[in-house]
C-alpha cells in the first residue's frame, strides 16, 4: 500500500477530505463506522430504495452505485460498487457539501493513521512496532470486528465494556440502558442528534471518568450522548456499551491496524 498523507479539515467533530470520483473532485467524510464507500445520490438514484439499512435514528433506503474509479490518500480503486444513499438532510444539517463516506472496505488493508493535530491521515502498511514522529504509542489496545466496526474492551467503573470506534460519529454515544452501571452523571447539556434517516431527537449528555489504561490528555472526563444504540447490536454478538467517536478520538493520534487488530494511541 502506498503511503501518502491526506490532508483534512476537522469540522463538527468530523473528518472532511477531498477525493476524486470518476476524475471529478468530491468532498467526503472518513468513517470507520461505514462498511464501504457510500455515495450521496441526493435522491436521484435510478434504483433508489432497492434495499434498506439501519443507521442512527432508524431505517434508511439504500441503492447500488457504480463508481468507475475512486482516488484518495495515494490509493485508487476501479470498477467499484458503492452504496448509494440520500445524504441531503445531513448536508443541510451540517451546512457542508458531502459527496459520501469512506469506510471499511477502502481502509482495511493495513493501518489507518489519523493525526488530528496535524489534520492528516495515512493508509500505511501494517508493521509490528509502529512509530509516529519517532515515538512508540503510549497505549495499545486489541480490537475485534463486529461486522465492519472495530470494537475495543475498556475498563470503566471497575467493569469491562465494549465500545465501537467510529470516526464518522461526531459525538460519543452511550447506551441509555447502561448509564447508571458505568457511573455516568448527567450534565447540564443536551444534544439534538440527527440520524442518517433525517430524524432528529433531543438526548441528554452524561459524563464518565476516563477509562482505565488510556493516556490522559485534556479533561479526564468523557462526555457521551445517552441514547438507544439498538441499531448497533447483534443478537448473537457482544453487547456494545456505546461508541467512541471523533469527539474522543481527537484527543490522540490514532492508528487502527486492521491486519493486526490493534489500536495505537499517541
N, C-alpha and C positions, 0 to 999 in steps of 0.2 A: 504494500500500500504506500503510495507516495504521500509524504507528509508535506502539507502546505498550510501555513497559518491562515485562517479565515477570520477576517475582522467582523465584529458585530456591534450592534448598539443594544444596550440593556435598558429597556423601557417598560414600565408597568410590570417589572419583575419577569420579563420575557426576553428571550434571545432572538433578536431580529437580524437577519443577514441576507445578503444578495446572492442569488444563484442564477444560472442560465437554464431556461426551459425551451427546448427546440430553437436555441440560438437567441432567444429574447430574454432580457433581464426580468427577474421576478423577486419579490420580497417574501421571505419565508421565516418560520419560527422553528428553532431547533427543539425537538420534542421527544425526549426518551420515553414518554408515555404513549407515543403513537406507534402503531405496528409497522408502518410503511411510509411511503411518500403519499401524502394527502394533498390533492389539488383542489383549490377553490373553484368550483364550477359555477358559482353565483346563480344557481338555479337554472342554468342553461344546458345541462346535460341532456343528450338525446334519449338517454335511457335512465333518466332520473328516477330514484326510488326503486331501483331493481332489487335492492336488499337493504337490511337495516343493521344498525349497530347501536351499542349502548355507550353513552357518554355522560359526564356530569350533568345532571338535570333531567335525563331521560333518553328516549329513543330518537335516533337520527336516521335520516334516509341517505343511503349511500349508492354510488354507481361506479362502474368501471370507467377509468380514464386513461387512455393510452398516451404515453409520452415517448416521442421519438428519441430524444436524448436529454439528459439532465446532468449539469455540472455544478460541483461545489467542492471547496476545500481541496482541490487537486484531484478529485475523483470524478469520473464520468461513467454513466451507465446509458445503455442504448436499448431501444425497443422494450420499454418498461411499462408494465401495467400498474398504474397508481390507483388510489381510491379517490373518487370524486365526491365532494361534499360542499354544500352551500354554506359558506362562511360569511355571508353578507351581514348577518346580525352581529357576528364577532367583530367584523371590520367597523361597523357603526359604533359598537361599544368601546372599542379601543381607539377610534379615530385614526386608524392606521390602515394602509393598504396591506392586505395579507393574501398572498397567492397560494399559500399552503403551509403544511407542516412537514418536516423531515424527521422520520422516526427510525425504528429498529433496523429494518431491512437494509438501510443505507449506512448504518453505523456499526454493525456487529462483527466486522472482520478483525478488529484489533481493539486498540484503546481510543476512546474519545476523551480528549483532554480539554477542559474548559477553564480558561484563565479569566475569571470575572473581573479582576482588577485591570488587566490589560485589554479586556474586551476582545479576546481572540479565542478560537478553538481550533484544534487539530485532530486529524484522523491518523493515528500513529500505529506502528507495528507493536504487537504485544511483546514485552520483554519481562524478564524475571525480576529485575531490580530497576524500576523506573526512577528517573532523576528529573527534577524540574528546577531550572536555574541553579544547578549544582547541588541541590539538596534532595535527600530521600524524603518520602512522605512522612508526615507527622502521625498519621494513622492509616491503617489498612483494614478494610472490612471485607469479609466474604459476602457474596450475594448469590442468589439463585434467581432464575427467571420464572415468573408467574405469567405464562404465555410470553409476552414480549417485555414485560415490566421487570427491571432489576429490583429485587427485594432484599433488604438487609434486616438483620435482627439487632435490636438495640435494647439496652438496659435502661429502663425508665421507672423510677419509683420502686426499685428492687425487683422488678419483674421483666421478663423478656417479651418484647413486642416486635411485630413485623411491620415495616414501613416500605412502601414503594418509592423509588426515586424518579421524579417526573419533572424534567426541566420545562415542560410545557404547562406546568401548573404555577401560576404566579404566586399563589398563597399555599401555605402548608394546610393540610386537611387532617382532621382527627374525627374518627367515627364517633358520633354522638353517644353511642352505646357504651363507650369505654372512658368517657370524660372523667367520671368520678374515680375510676380504677387507676388512672395514671396521675392522680393528684393534681389535675388541672384546675385552675381557678379562673373564674370569669374576669374579664377586663371591662373597662368602661366602653370599649369599642365594639362595633358590629361591622359586618361587611355584607354588601349586596353582591351576590355571586350569580353569574350567568353561565348556564351550561351551553354546550355546542348546539343544543336544540333551540337556543334563543330565550328560553325561560329563565327568569331571574328570581332569586329568593333572598330575603334578609336572614343572615345567620349570625349567631353570637361568636365572639372571638374569645378564646381561652388561652392561658399561658401555662407552660410546664417548665420544670428545670431542664437544663441541657442534659441529654442522655449521657450516661457514664461512658468514659473512654474516648470521648471526642475532644479535639483541641478547642480550647476556649478562645473565641475571637469575638470582640464586641460584647454585647449584652449576654449574660449567661442564660436568661430565659428564652424560650422558643414560643412564639405565638402561632396558634392554629385556628383555623375556621372550623367550628364544630358543625358537622353535617352528616347526613346519611351517605355512607360510601358503599351501599349495597351493590352498586353497578360494577364495583371492582372485585367483589368476592366471587370465588368459585366454589361450588358445592362440595367438591372433594379436595379442595386445596387448603392451605393455611389461611387463617382469618387475618386480614390486614387491619392494623390499628389505624392506619391512615397513610398519608402521602407527605413526603418531604419534597417541596417544590423549590423553585429558584429563590424564594424569599429566604430559605435556609441555606441552600447550596452555595449561594453567592457570598457566604462568609469565607469560602475557601477557593483555592484552585482545586478542581475536581478531575480525577481520572477514572473513567469507567472502562475497565478492561473486560470486554465481553468474552474473549477467549479464555482467560484465566479465572474469570468470575471473581474479580477483585475491584474494590473501590478504593482509590487513593485520595487522601486529603492532605493538601499542603497549606 
